[in-house]
Amino acid sequence: AASFLPFLKIPIAAGITYGVGKAAKAYFESDMTLDMDDLKEKFIEGEKESKNTNWEDNQIKED
């Protein structure tokens, strides 16, 4: 679906990357003991968080 709507590729990729990062962080913080269901939950939480983040507020401002 993303290939038909090129303007969606970056937000989709960013959301997935953010979700994977959140899941990986939780996994390593748990000493690699999280099960698949918990990892999936962390991934989905990360994706939702990325959608609710105003990335323009987090930009580095150049002088």
Backbone bond lengths (Angstrom), bond angles and torsions (degrees), N, CA, C in turn:
res aa  C-N    CA-C-N  psi(-1)  N-CA   C-N-CA  omega(-1)  CA-C   N-CA-C  phi
1 A - - - 1.448 - - 1.521 111.00 -
2 A 1.324 116.71 -35.06 1.460 119.80 -177.28 1.527 111.85 -66.65
3 S 1.336 117.95 -29.92 1.461 119.22 -178.83 1.527 111.89 -70.51
4 F 1.323 117.28 -24.63 1.461 120.20 176.38 1.525 111.23 -78.93
5 L 1.305 116.66 -22.77 1.460 122.41 179.94 1.526 108.65 -123.84
6 P 1.339 117.39 82.30 1.460 120.55 -172.94 1.528 114.42 -58.07
7 F 1.330 117.99 -27.85 1.461 119.80 -178.46 1.528 111.90 -71.61
8 L 1.322 117.68 -9.55 1.467 121.02 178.11 1.525 113.06 -92.86
9 K 1.316 117.49 -12.13 1.464 120.24 -175.53 1.524 112.44 -60.34
10 I 1.314 117.89 -46.75 1.463 120.50 -176.77 1.521 111.59 -66.80
11 P 1.339 119.95 -47.98 1.472 118.69 178.05 1.527 113.38 -61.85
12 I 1.323 117.33 -36.86 1.466 120.25 178.43 1.525 109.70 -66.18
13 A 1.320 117.14 -46.66 1.465 121.08 179.54 1.523 111.08 -62.85
14 A 1.322 116.94 -40.82 1.465 120.31 179.64 1.521 110.98 -65.14
15 G 1.315 117.42 -42.25 1.464 120.98 179.12 1.516 112.20 -63.72
16 I 1.324 116.44 -42.37 1.463 120.46 178.62 1.525 110.33 -65.45
17 T 1.323 116.93 -44.63 1.459 120.93 179.70 1.520 111.21 -61.18
18 Y 1.321 116.61 -43.75 1.463 121.22 179.35 1.525 110.07 -63.22
19 G 1.329 117.08 -42.96 1.461 121.23 178.86 1.519 112.43 -63.21
20 V 1.323 116.70 -43.09 1.465 121.06 178.14 1.526 109.98 -63.35
21 G 1.322 116.39 -40.54 1.464 119.96 178.54 1.516 112.34 -62.85
22 K 1.328 116.73 -43.28 1.469 120.61 178.56 1.528 110.75 -63.55
23 A 1.328 116.76 -42.29 1.467 120.67 179.23 1.528 110.75 -65.40
24 A 1.329 117.23 -42.71 1.464 120.79 179.62 1.522 110.93 -63.74
25 K 1.321 116.58 -42.84 1.468 120.31 179.00 1.530 110.42 -60.58
26 A 1.329 117.14 -45.90 1.467 121.04 179.30 1.527 110.64 -63.22
27 Y 1.325 116.82 -38.99 1.466 121.30 -179.28 1.525 111.05 -62.72
28 F 1.326 116.72 -47.41 1.458 119.49 -178.25 1.522 112.12 -73.51
29 E 1.332 117.49 -32.04 1.461 120.03 176.05 1.526 111.54 -67.21
30 S 1.329 117.37 -23.95 1.467 121.13 179.22 1.533 111.39 -90.45
31 D 1.324 117.39 13.54 1.473 122.39 -175.12 1.528 111.42 57.86
32 M 1.310 115.20 37.46 1.464 124.29 175.89 1.528 112.63 60.51
33 T 1.336 116.06 40.18 1.463 120.03 -179.25 1.524 113.15 -113.59
34 L 1.328 119.07 -0.95 1.465 120.50 179.32 1.523 110.36 -67.23
35 D 1.318 116.08 140.14 1.461 119.07 176.56 1.531 109.58 -87.43
36 M 1.313 116.01 175.16 1.464 121.76 -174.26 1.526 112.42 -61.01
37 D 1.328 117.73 -39.03 1.467 120.49 -179.74 1.525 111.37 -64.34
38 D 1.333 116.90 -41.42 1.465 120.37 178.47 1.525 111.19 -67.09
39 L 1.331 116.63 -38.92 1.465 120.11 177.46 1.522 110.97 -63.31
40 K 1.319 116.00 -43.24 1.465 120.20 179.03 1.523 110.21 -61.97
41 E 1.333 116.67 -41.56 1.465 121.02 178.70 1.526 111.25 -62.13
42 K 1.332 117.03 -43.47 1.470 120.99 178.66 1.526 110.72 -64.61
43 F 1.328 116.62 -39.05 1.460 120.87 178.21 1.523 110.63 -61.88
44 I 1.325 116.99 -47.26 1.464 121.45 -179.36 1.522 110.59 -64.54
45 E 1.338 117.09 -40.20 1.471 120.47 176.28 1.525 110.27 -60.29
46 G 1.330 116.64 -42.85 1.460 121.01 179.00 1.514 112.51 -63.79
47 E 1.328 116.64 -41.64 1.468 120.09 177.15 1.522 111.18 -61.47
48 K 1.328 116.00 -45.32 1.467 120.03 179.41 1.522 110.79 -63.59
49 E 1.334 116.61 -40.88 1.462 120.59 178.91 1.527 110.80 -62.20
50 S 1.334 116.55 -39.59 1.468 119.31 -179.57 1.523 111.20 -66.17
51 K 1.333 116.84 -33.75 1.467 120.25 178.89 1.522 111.51 -70.49
52 N 1.324 117.03 -28.28 1.464 121.25 -177.81 1.522 113.18 -93.16
53 T 1.330 117.30 -0.51 1.458 121.38 -179.23 1.523 109.87 -88.46
54 N 1.308 116.44 133.01 1.461 120.94 174.29 1.528 107.16 -88.31
55 W 1.316 116.21 96.23 1.458 120.89 -173.51 1.522 112.16 -67.86
56 E 1.325 117.91 -22.51 1.462 119.69 178.50 1.524 110.87 -66.38
57 D 1.329 117.54 -31.13 1.464 120.73 177.63 1.519 111.84 -71.02
58 N 1.334 117.62 -20.05 1.460 121.86 -175.84 1.527 113.04 -99.34
59 Q 1.318 117.07 6.76 1.459 119.94 -179.35 1.516 110.57 -70.74
60 I 1.322 115.31 148.43 1.456 120.98 174.21 1.520 107.24 -81.63
61 K 1.294 115.77 123.21 1.467 121.10 -178.64 1.525 109.73 -84.76
62 E 1.329 115.30 131.86 1.462 120.33 176.71 1.516 109.04 -92.17
63 D 1.319 115.24 144.08 1.477 120.01 179.49 1.498 111.52 -75.99
